[in-house]
Amino acid sequence: MTDQCLRRALFAEWLGTAFLLATVVGSGIMGDRLAGGNEAIALLANTLSTGAILVVLILIFGVFSGAHFNPAVTLSCLLMKKITWGRGLGYVLAQVAGAVCGVLAAHLMFGEPLLMSSTTVRTGVGQWAGEFIATFGLLAAILGCLRSRPEAVPYAVGLFITSAYWFTSSTSFANPAVTIGRTLTDTFTGIQPVDAPAFIGVQLVAAVCVTGVFLWLNQTPQAD
């Protein structure tokens, strides 16, 4: 990969992740304000917006970087030797920087203080199990579709996250960069910083596990 192509890929990862976090946080703020205290309605608004933007962002940026927007996805690609470790590190740094910028953009749009720290408690075995299942399922959707129907990946990701917002106890962060970004917003979608490391750890473990499963599933059968 040329230096110019790498710069474009890193920019795509930064911008795509920024739009993702602006959507997650911004739709959370908007939904919370309009729902009149009804958290189910606020979560529904947050869900639909996030699922939709994921489809759009992957369709836009997939050609430039693969549209990871997620260190767990990048880790899986590294383990499967689809990208180099140097490029993977660049992706992760771009994703985290994009996540921070996206949160700041959401705060700016909605007149919130730019710099905040979340006070929302998200911890416990149930929440961690939810994050493991959400991340495993998200990566399974990606890896499975890449094998059989790569053109379906954007829709599979958007639909899985839309569903997982509701069937997982954690509302499906499933993304270390998203988790870091959400520690910086004391709004509907926040997570207090002290709870983030456990979420991130579980997400990365899930990425390793699901990658191992698909490496096994994708093995070429040997003749007897």
Long-range contacts (C-beta under 8 A, 24 or more apart in sequence): 1-87, 6-87, 6-90, 8-64, 8-65, 9-64, 9-65, 9-66, 9-87, 9-91, 10-65, 10-90, 10-91, 10-94, 11-64, 11-94, 12-61, 12-64, 12-65, 12-67, 13-61, 13-65, 13-68, 13-69, 13-91, 13-94, 13-95, 13-98, 14-94, 14-95, 14-97, 14-98, 14-101, 15-61, 15-98, 16-57, 16-60, 16-61, 16-65, 16-67, 16-69, 16-98, 17-69, 17-70, 17-94, 17-95, 17-96, 17-97, 17-98, 17-99, 17-102, 17-177, 18-98, 18-99, 18-101, 18-102, 18-105, 19-53, 19-57, 19-102, 20-50, 20-53, 20-54, 20-57, 20-69, 20-98, 20-99, 20-102, 20-178, 21-98, 21-99, 21-100, 21-101, 21-102, 21-103, 21-105, 21-106, 21-177, 21-178, 21-181, 21-182, 22-102, 22-103, 22-105, 22-106, 22-109, 23-49, 23-50, 23-53, 23-102, 24-49, 24-50, 24-102, 24-178, 24-181, 24-182, 24-189, 25-102, 25-103, 25-106, 25-107, 25-181, 25-182, 25-185, 25-187, 25-189, 26-105, 26-106, 26-109, 26-110, 28-187, 28-188, 28-189, 29-106, 29-110, 29-112, 29-187, 29-188, 30-110, 31-188, 32-187, 32-188, 42-188, 43-165, 43-166, 43-171, 46-165, 46-188, 46-189, 47-162, 47-165, 47-166, 48-162, 50-161, 50-162, 50-165, 51-158, 51-159, 51-161, 51-162, 51-165, 52-158, 54-154, 54-157, 54-158, 54-161, 55-154, 55-155, 55-157, 55-158, 56-154, 58-153, 58-154, 58-157, 58-158, 59-154, 62-153, 62-154, 65-91, 67-154, 68-95, 69-95, 69-98, 69-175, 69-177, 70-95, 70-138, 70-174, 70-175, 70-176, 70-177, 70-178, 71-95, 71-96, 71-175, 71-176, 71-177, 71-204, 72-135, 72-138, 72-139, 72-174, 72-175, 72-176, 72-203, 72-204, 72-206, 72-207, 73-139, 73-142, 73-207, 75-204, 75-207, 75-208, 75-211, 76-139, 76-142, 76-143, 76-207, 76-210, 76-211, 79-207, 79-208, 79-211, 79-215, 80-211, 80-215, 92-177, 95-177, 96-176, 96-177, 96-180, 96-181, 98-177, 99-177, 99-178, 99-180, 99-181, 100-180, 100-181, 100-184, 102-181, 103-181, 103-182, 103-184, 103-185, 104-184, 106-185, 107-185, 112-185, 112-187, 115-184, 116-184, 116-185, 116-186, 116-187, 116-190, 117-183, 117-184, 117-186, 117-192, 117-193, 118-182, 118-183, 118-184, 118-185, 118-186, 118-187, 118-190, 118-191, 118-192, 118-193, 119-186, 119-190, 119-192, 120-186, 120-190, 120-191, 120-192, 121-192, 121-195, 122-170, 122-191, 122-192, 122-195, 122-199, 123-195, 123-198, 126-169, 127-169, 127-170, 127-199, 128-170, 128-198, 128-199, 128-202, 129-169, 130-168, 130-169, 130-170, 130-171, 130-172, 131-168, 131-170, 131-172, 131-173, 131-174, 131-199, 131-202, 131-203, 131-206, 132-202, 132-203, 132-205, 132-206, 133-164, 133-168, 133-206, 134-164, 134-168, 134-170, 134-172, 134-173, 134-174, 134-206, 135-174, 135-175, 135-202, 135-203, 135-206, 135-207, 135-210, 136-206, 136-209, 136-210, 137-164, 137-174, 138-164, 138-172, 138-174, 139-206, 139-207, 139-210, 139-211, 140-210, 140-213, 140-214, 143-210, 143-211, 143-214, 144-214, 147-214, 147-218, 170-199, 173-199, 173-203, 174-203, 175-203, 176-200, 176-203, 176-204, 179-203
